Amino acid sequence: FKFRIVVIGDMRYHKYHLQRIKADLRTTEEHMLYIDTLMMDIADGHMDISGYFNGSDRSKIYFSPEIKMMDVDMDKLMVKFDNFGQDEVVSNNVHGRVSGKLWGKIHMHADLVPIIDDSEIHMDFNITEGALEDYAPLKVLSGYFEDEALHKVIFDTLQNHIDMTNGEMTIPEMIINTNLGFVKVSGKQDMEMNMEYYISVPWKMIAKAGRNKLFKNKDTDPESIGEFDPEKRYRFVNLIITGDAEDYSVKMGKKK
């Protein structure tokens, strides 16, 4: 084994400004790189990284990480993904400050660019001071809502678990409290923006025009709404959205 212990106070790496870096690494003759400790301040937050790279087969390089994030600014967190020629923001749709844990088995190119559609990634996260911008499941519903300005929706806290396997992201049901009210969202989406989402929308958030579309002009009565209260009973309209951002369908129904 070879040991590498590194301590760096301040460093510029591509578009990143890294500070207070501490690393404890080990390598083997079998082309294994073990990250016992890698701590740093990045994107106005902090990361602790551990895990290992398996480079024993150059055509199948894998990174098995455990990454803990504390109060990281998502708009300043950049990653170079497969099939992109430049660094990309981790998410163009979700903004805010993220804390949580990421783990899995990530297939890498020889230059350490992730191959997302041949990887398994899991994440528990909590996002504060957030916004959903051009988020496809909400954007396609703009004609159904009382407030049609759904291109950017502000929320206070978003907490959930996400699984991504072979390029397909699975989202368990989550409640999003926003400036417009709250919605329940679950479903899946792949790297090509093909989606299948299940959304429960409180009755009052559906516009009159939207109610006419869904119920074919039947008389309906709205109800009061605020942030989600688990002790309160709500009337929901359950919708299924399938397709992609350009060609999609919206119909009533629940997940089987």
GUTOR-272111 format. One line per 5 residues: for each residue x, y, z of C-alpha. Coordinates in Angstrom, 2 decimals. Each point is the difference from the previous one (the first is absolute). Layout:
# residues N
X,Y,Z  ...
END
This chain:
# residues 256
0.00,0.00,0.00  0.99,3.61,-0.59  -1.32,2.73,2.25  -0.72,3.57,-0.96  -0.97,2.49,2.71
-0.77,3.47,-1.32  -0.93,3.22,1.79  -0.72,3.10,-2.13  -1.35,3.29,1.31  -1.19,1.59,-3.26
-0.16,-1.34,-3.57  -1.49,0.86,-3.41  -1.01,-3.04,-2.05  -1.73,0.79,-3.31  -3.10,2.01,1.02
0.17,-1.06,3.65  1.42,1.94,2.90  0.97,-2.65,2.58  1.04,0.79,3.55  1.18,-1.87,3.08
0.71,-3.22,-1.90  1.12,-3.06,1.92  0.54,-3.32,-1.78  1.24,-3.43,1.08  0.36,-2.31,-3.03
1.40,-3.48,-0.66  0.90,-1.70,-3.28  0.83,-3.61,-0.88  1.83,-1.70,-2.84  -3.38,-1.35,-1.18
-1.01,3.59,-0.95  -2.27,0.54,2.97  -0.21,3.45,1.56  -1.49,0.13,3.50  -1.29,3.31,1.34
0.10,-0.37,3.76  -0.60,3.70,0.54  -0.66,2.90,-2.35  -1.43,3.11,1.65  -0.40,3.42,-1.58
-2.00,3.22,-0.05  -1.59,0.38,-3.44  -2.85,1.99,-1.58  -0.52,1.99,3.24  -0.52,-3.27,1.91
1.92,-3.07,1.14  0.55,-3.55,-1.29  1.35,-3.18,1.59  0.87,-2.71,-2.53  1.12,-3.59,0.50
-0.01,-3.12,-2.19  2.20,-1.50,-2.69  0.79,0.00,-3.71  0.38,-3.39,-1.67  2.25,0.44,-3.05
1.09,-3.62,-0.37  -1.84,-0.13,-3.35  0.52,3.20,-2.01  -3.24,-0.56,-1.93  -2.01,-0.40,3.22
1.24,2.61,2.45  -2.39,0.38,2.93  -0.27,2.44,2.86  -1.80,-1.20,3.12  -0.45,3.15,2.10
-1.64,1.15,3.17  -0.39,3.77,-0.21  -1.43,2.13,2.78  -1.01,3.55,-0.89  -0.68,2.82,2.42
-1.71,3.20,-1.16  1.43,-0.09,-3.55  -1.23,2.59,-2.54  -1.36,-2.07,-2.91  0.48,2.82,-2.50
3.74,-0.03,0.71  0.39,-3.77,-0.15  1.22,-1.02,-3.45  0.62,-3.51,-1.36  1.23,-1.14,-3.41
-2.41,-2.69,-1.21  0.33,-2.49,-2.86  -0.97,1.37,-3.46  0.45,3.63,1.11  2.95,2.04,-1.21
0.06,2.34,2.97  -0.70,0.11,3.71  -3.71,-0.04,0.77  -1.92,1.15,3.06  -1.10,-3.08,1.96
-3.63,0.98,-0.54  -1.45,2.69,-2.24  -3.43,-0.56,1.54  0.63,0.03,3.76  1.71,2.88,1.79
0.81,0.49,3.65  2.35,-1.22,2.71  0.30,-3.78,0.34  1.01,-2.20,2.90  -0.05,-3.78,-0.12
1.75,-3.19,-0.97  0.80,-1.59,-3.38  1.27,-3.53,-0.61  0.04,-2.64,-2.74  2.13,-1.48,-2.79
0.93,2.48,-2.75  1.52,-1.09,-3.31  2.77,2.40,-1.06  1.91,0.76,-3.19  3.80,-0.13,0.21
-0.02,3.81,0.49  -2.42,-0.52,2.95  -3.08,1.43,-1.74  -3.08,-1.87,1.37  -2.05,-2.21,-2.33
-3.39,0.57,1.61  -2.01,-2.37,-2.20  2.15,-2.93,1.21  0.11,0.85,3.70  -1.94,-0.49,3.21
-0.38,3.04,2.26  -2.04,0.50,3.17  -0.54,3.24,1.88  -1.70,1.21,3.16  -0.27,3.78,-0.10
-1.44,3.09,1.60  -0.18,3.23,-2.06  -0.73,3.37,1.59  -0.45,3.52,-1.45  -1.01,-1.74,-3.21
-1.74,0.45,-3.32  -1.26,-2.31,-2.74  0.73,1.60,-3.37  -1.39,-1.43,-3.25  -0.74,-3.25,1.88
-1.79,-2.08,-2.62  -2.80,-1.55,2.17  -1.13,3.47,1.15  0.72,1.81,-3.24  -2.33,-2.21,-2.03
-2.83,0.75,2.47  0.14,3.76,-0.49  -3.36,0.04,-1.76  -1.70,-1.71,2.94  1.15,2.21,2.90
-1.53,3.17,1.41  3.47,1.59,-0.20  1.48,-0.97,-3.33  3.48,1.38,0.82  1.41,-3.47,0.61
3.33,0.52,-1.75  1.52,0.87,3.38  -1.62,-1.20,3.22  1.51,0.98,3.37  0.04,-2.53,2.86
1.28,0.06,3.57  1.24,-3.56,0.53  0.12,-3.07,-2.23  0.93,-3.36,1.49  0.02,-3.41,-1.67
1.94,-3.07,-1.15  0.94,-0.46,-3.67  1.26,-3.10,-1.82  1.65,0.20,-3.42  0.69,-3.29,-1.80
1.30,-0.20,-3.56  -0.99,3.59,-0.68  -3.54,-0.23,1.38  -0.86,2.06,3.09  -2.71,-1.29,2.36
-1.63,2.45,2.43  -2.17,-1.27,2.88  -2.97,2.14,0.97  0.98,3.38,1.43  -1.98,3.02,1.12
1.19,3.35,-1.38  -1.17,3.07,1.96  0.30,2.92,-2.42  -1.02,3.62,-0.42  -3.04,-1.27,-1.93
-1.10,-2.62,2.53  1.09,-3.62,0.27  0.05,-2.99,-2.34  0.86,-3.67,0.36  2.42,-1.32,-2.63
1.46,-3.44,-0.78  1.17,-1.78,-3.13  2.98,-0.60,-2.23  1.98,1.75,-2.70  2.99,-0.95,-2.17
2.91,1.97,-1.45  -1.98,0.64,-3.22  -2.77,1.71,2.02  -2.47,-2.85,-0.52  -2.24,0.12,3.05
-2.81,-1.71,1.83  -1.15,2.12,2.93  -2.87,-0.31,2.44  -1.17,3.31,1.45  -2.68,0.68,2.60
-1.17,3.62,-0.14  -2.28,1.52,2.67  -3.34,0.96,-1.49  0.30,3.77,0.33  3.29,0.11,-1.92
-1.74,-1.23,-3.14  -1.20,2.93,-2.11  -3.57,0.17,-1.27  1.25,-0.65,-3.52  1.92,-3.01,1.28
-3.07,-1.34,1.82  -1.99,0.33,-3.19  2.66,-1.99,-1.88  0.07,-2.75,2.61  -3.71,-0.18,0.89
-1.58,1.16,-3.26  -1.72,3.14,1.38  -1.59,-1.66,3.04  -0.72,2.40,2.90  2.76,-0.09,2.61
0.69,1.77,3.30  3.47,1.13,1.16  1.32,-0.38,3.55  2.48,1.90,2.15  3.69,-0.96,-0.14
3.35,0.92,1.56  3.09,-1.99,0.87  -0.51,-3.75,0.37  -1.45,-0.99,3.37  0.19,-3.78,0.68
-2.94,0.32,2.43  -2.29,1.52,-2.61  -1.97,-1.78,-2.72  0.28,1.37,-3.53  -1.78,-0.56,-3.28
2.56,-0.85,-2.66  -0.04,-0.26,-3.75  2.29,-2.91,-0.92  1.79,0.35,-3.33  2.34,-2.17,-2.08
2.51,1.72,-2.30  1.79,-2.09,-2.63  2.22,0.85,-2.98  2.77,2.59,-0.18  0.21,3.78,0.39
-1.09,0.53,-3.64  -2.52,-2.81,-0.53  -1.99,-1.00,3.07  -3.44,-0.95,1.23  -1.83,0.90,3.21
-2.84,-2.19,1.23  -1.77,-0.76,3.24  1.05,-3.07,1.93  2.18,-1.43,2.76  3.10,-2.15,0.07
-0.94,-3.68,-0.12
END
